[in-house]
Amino acid sequence: MIAIEKNNGKGYRFIVKSESGQTLLSSVPFSNRSEVRKSLKTLGNARNKPIGFERKTDHEGKFLFNLKDNAGSLIGHSSLYTSEAGMENGIKNLKNRIHKLSDLGEL
């Protein structure tokens, strides 16, 4: 599922959730809904291209990833994971979710 929501009254963002409802990706803020939809189309078109995942560790040793477009611009970020394996599983689930949503025409 992809939800588009107001971002603290300052624009919009999208959230990609797994089938179980866990947040896989929270987008950066966009000024309007059309920019959100454009970014989502970029994700849908990425199915035949490598998606840019940047893996990171925060100052407390938790793992997260950023998603970047082909130009290197940040699209969104994950929640924190307690293990590297959990983060890799989150990336795998996000890729699968994006592909399923593009197949269903939801992007």
C-alpha positions as CSV (number, residue, x, y, z in Angstrom):
1,M,0.0,0.0,0.0
2,I,1.1,3.5,-0.7
3,A,-0.5,6.4,1.2
4,I,-0.1,10.0,0.4
5,E,-0.5,12.3,3.4
6,K,0.0,15.9,4.6
7,N,3.4,16.4,6.1
8,N,2.8,18.5,9.2
9,G,0.8,21.0,7.2
10,K,3.9,21.7,5.0
11,G,3.3,19.8,1.8
12,Y,2.9,16.1,1.2
13,R,4.8,12.9,1.5
14,F,4.2,9.2,0.6
15,I,4.6,6.2,2.7
16,V,5.1,2.7,1.3
17,K,3.9,-0.1,3.6
18,S,4.3,-3.8,3.5
19,E,1.3,-6.1,3.3
20,S,1.5,-6.5,7.0
21,G,1.3,-2.7,7.5
22,Q,4.9,-2.1,8.4
23,T,6.4,1.2,7.0
24,L,9.1,0.3,4.5
25,L,9.8,3.9,3.2
26,S,8.8,7.4,4.1
27,S,9.4,10.0,1.4
28,V,11.0,13.4,1.6
29,P,8.4,16.2,1.7
30,F,7.0,17.5,-1.5
31,S,5.3,20.8,-2.0
32,N,2.2,19.4,-3.8
33,R,0.5,16.1,-4.7
34,S,1.6,16.3,-8.3
35,E,5.3,16.2,-7.2
36,V,4.4,13.1,-5.1
37,R,2.8,11.4,-8.0
38,K,5.8,12.2,-10.3
39,S,8.2,10.7,-7.7
40,L,6.0,7.6,-7.4
41,K,6.1,7.2,-11.2
42,T,9.9,7.3,-11.0
43,L,9.7,4.4,-8.6
44,G,7.3,2.5,-10.9
45,N,9.6,3.1,-13.9
46,A,12.6,1.8,-11.9
47,R,11.5,-1.8,-12.1
48,N,13.9,-2.5,-15.0
49,K,16.7,-0.4,-13.6
50,P,18.7,-0.7,-10.4
51,I,17.2,1.3,-7.6
52,G,19.8,3.4,-5.5
53,F,19.9,2.2,-2.0
54,E,22.3,3.8,0.4
55,R,22.8,1.7,3.5
56,K,23.7,3.5,6.8
57,T,24.2,3.0,10.5
58,D,23.1,5.7,13.0
59,H,25.0,6.9,16.0
60,E,23.3,4.2,18.2
61,G,24.3,1.3,15.9
62,K,20.9,0.9,14.3
63,F,20.6,0.3,10.6
64,L,18.6,2.2,8.0
65,F,18.6,2.9,4.2
66,N,17.9,5.8,2.0
67,L,16.4,5.5,-1.5
68,K,17.8,7.7,-4.2
69,D,16.7,8.3,-7.8
70,N,19.0,8.0,-10.8
71,A,20.2,11.5,-10.4
72,G,21.3,10.8,-6.8
73,S,18.5,12.9,-5.2
74,L,17.0,11.5,-2.0
75,I,13.5,10.1,-2.4
76,G,12.9,8.7,1.0
77,H,14.3,6.8,4.0
78,S,13.5,3.6,6.0
79,S,12.6,3.2,9.6
80,L,15.4,2.0,11.9
81,Y,16.4,-1.7,12.1
82,T,18.1,-3.5,14.9
83,S,20.2,-5.7,12.6
84,E,21.8,-5.4,9.2
85,A,19.9,-8.5,8.1
86,G,16.6,-6.8,9.0
87,M,17.6,-3.8,6.9
88,E,18.4,-6.0,3.9
89,N,15.1,-7.7,4.4
90,G,13.4,-4.3,4.4
91,I,15.1,-3.4,1.1
92,K,14.0,-6.7,-0.4
93,N,10.4,-6.2,0.8
94,L,10.4,-2.6,-0.6
95,K,11.6,-3.8,-4.0
96,N,9.0,-6.5,-4.1
97,R,6.3,-4.0,-3.0
98,I,7.2,-1.5,-5.7
99,H,7.1,-4.2,-8.4
100,K,3.8,-5.6,-7.2
101,L,2.3,-2.1,-7.1
102,S,3.5,-1.3,-10.7
103,D,2.0,-4.6,-11.9
104,L,-1.3,-3.6,-10.4
105,G,-1.1,-0.1,-11.8
106,E,-1.3,1.5,-8.4
107,L,1.7,3.8,-9.0
